Amino acid sequence: MNRSLEAAFPHVYCELDFTTPLELSVATILSAQCTDVRVNQVTPALFARYPDARSYAEADRTELEEMIRSTGFYRNKANSIIGLGQALVSRYGGEVPNRLKDLVTLPGFGRKTANVVLGNAFGVPGITVDTHFGRLVRRWNWTQETDPVKVEREIGELFEKRDWTDLSHRIIFHGRRVCHARKPACGVCVLAKDCPSYGEGPTDKHQAAALVKGPETEHLLELAGVTAGVTE
């Protein structure tokens, strides 16, 4: 199944825009219950206004809240971001640490955020158990666990550590583009022959093709033998 996903998504990446570990940390905090697209609309101005940990630590709360308001839960997120800046300045010389045990002590960080930062900013393999990841691995019967830490542990035992970050991206991509929560595009899914939940969504190729989203749509439909744009 992982090899099939690799064929479907040969180029995977973090869909949050960033250039430094700090930028990714802030973007990941903002992404809670918010789309990556929305976060990426907010962060250019945010990163320009707050270029380092100290600027977040000393940020005017009202100004920061206004800049991130559209991402939702902006007061809580502002608390986390200011607290993150203060913690980095006081404990890590203003730099984001590259160890899981340190990252999870930071404001706004849980294991999911820590693994996003480790895998994408530092190249340290990590499994990111977000909503899509947890939903799909249970749909595939890879695990029955619902606790993210237990999911992370069980899935980690199934794959080589070096594959963890890209595996996470592939599953998240698949969840966003094909294997939707309410109506998965079963008829054009590269995992159809291996999926124990095949049939939860439409199995007709053309009905399923209309459900596929994202920049890889043409490639995904080609793999399924459907011409892109022909959904009738």
N, C-alpha and C positions, 0 to 999 in steps of 0.2 A: 504493500500500500504506500509506503514511503517512496519507493522507486517510481510508482505511478504518479504520485504528487510531484516528484522531482521533474518528471517529463511534462506535467501540466504547468508547473511553475519553475522553469529552469533558472530564473533570475528573481530571487527573493531579497527583501530588504525591509528595514524599518520604515514605515510610512509616515513617521513623524520627521519633519525637517530639523536638522541640527548640524552643528559643526564641532561642538565640544561636549565632553561629558556633562558639564553643568547645563548646557542648553538642553540636552536630552533629558536630564533629570527634571528640569522645570516643565518641559513639554509633556513628559509622561505623567507628572502630577496633574497637569491641566487636562489630560486625556480621559480622566476618570469620568464616566457617564457623559462623555462628549466625543464627537467624531474626530478622527485625525484631520480631516479636511478643515473643520472649524478651528482646531488648534493651530494648524499651519497658516491660517489667515491672521491669527492673533500674534504669533510669536515673532515675526520680523521686527515689528515696532517694539515689542517687549524686550527682545534681545539687544536691540540698539540702545534702549533706555537703560537697561541693567546689564552691563557687559561682564560683571564678575560677581563673586559671592558677596563681597562687601557691599556692593550697591543694592543687592537684595536685602542684606541684613539691615541696611539703613534706609530702606525704601519708605516713602510716605504711603501709609496703608490705603488711604482714600484713592490716591492716584493709581496704585497697583490694582486695587479692586476694580476700578473703572476700566483699566486696560484689559482685564481678563473676564469682565462681566459676562460676555457672550458665551463663555465656555460652561456657564452654570456653576452653582455652588461656589461662587467666587469668593465669598468671605472665608470659607474653610480652606479653599485653595490658597488664598493670600496668606492665611496663617501658616500654612505648611511651607510656602515658598520663602516667606520672611524667616521662619524658624530654620529652614534649611540653610539659608545664607548665614545666619548667626552661628549655627552648629559647625558649618564648614570653616568659618573664620576662626572660631574659638578652639576647635579641636583638630583641624586638618590643614591649617595654613592656607585656607581659602580654596583648596583643591578637593575635588570629588575623589574619595578613596576607591580602590579597585578590588576590595574584598567584600564578599557577601556579608560576613559577620559585622563589618563596619557599616555598610550601606543600610542594613535593616534597622540600625539604631537612629537613622536620620529622620527628622520630621517629614511626613509625606511619603515615606518609603515603607513598603511591605516587600515580601519576597518577589512579587510580580514586577514591581518597579525596579527592584535591585537586579533581577535577571535581565530585564530590558536593557538597563545601563551596562551591565557586565558584558552581555553578548554583543551589543551594537556599538558601544563606545570603547570598550577595552579588549574585545575579542576573546573574552573568557566565556566558554560555553555555558548556557543557561536555558532552562525551560520556562517559558512565559505562559502561565496558566491564566489567560484572560477568559472572558465569557465564551468566545468562539471556541477556544482550545478545549475548555472543559466540556462544552456541549458536544463537540464532535467526537472526542475520544470516548465519551459515554455512548453516543449513538453508534459508534463502531465496536462497542464492547471491549475496548482496550482496557477499560477499568470501570468499576461501578462506584468508585469513590466520588464524593461531592466536595470534600474538603480540599481546597487548592494545594495545600502542602502534601497531602497524601496522594493526590493526582500527580503532582510533580515527581514524587518519589517513585510511584509505580511506573509511570511512563519512562522515567529515567533508566529504569532497569531493563527496558525493552530495547534501548538503542545505545550505540556508542556515544560516549560523552561528546566527542568532536562534532556529532551531528545535531546536538540539542538545539542550538540557536536557529539553524536553518529549518529544522523540523518544526519548530514553533512557528516560524514565519509561514511555512507551507500550509500548515493546518489553519492558521488565522486567515491567510489568503483564501483558502478553499471555503472557509466558513463565511467570509464576506462576499465571495463571488458566486459560489455554486451551492454549497450546502446550507441554505438559509434555515433559520429556526422553524418558521411556520410552513414553508413550502420549498423544500429542496428541489434542485433541478436534477432529479434522479436519472432522467432519460439521456442526459448528456454528461453524466459524471464519469470520470476516469476510474473511479473506484466501484462502479456498479456491480461488477462480477464478484467483488470481495466484500461488499458491504452488507452486514446483517440487517440493516434498516432500509435496504433498497425497496422502493415502492411507497415510502412515506410522502413523496412528492410525485408529480406526474412522470410517468415512464415513457410517454410519447415524446420522441426526440424534438419535434418542432414546438410542442407546448413547453417542454423543459428549456429549450434554447432561449425562449423569450424571458426566462427568469435569470439568465446569467448576466452578471454585472462586471464592470471593471475593464482595465486596459488590455487584459489578456483574452477578452471574449472571442475574438476571431480565432486565435490559436486553440482555445478550449473547444470551440465548435468544430474546428478542423479535426481535432483528435477524435471527436464523436461522429465524424462523417456528416456534419451538417454545414451547409453554406451560410456564412454569417449574413444576417439581414433577412434570411428566408425563414420566417417564423409562422407562416400560415400553413 
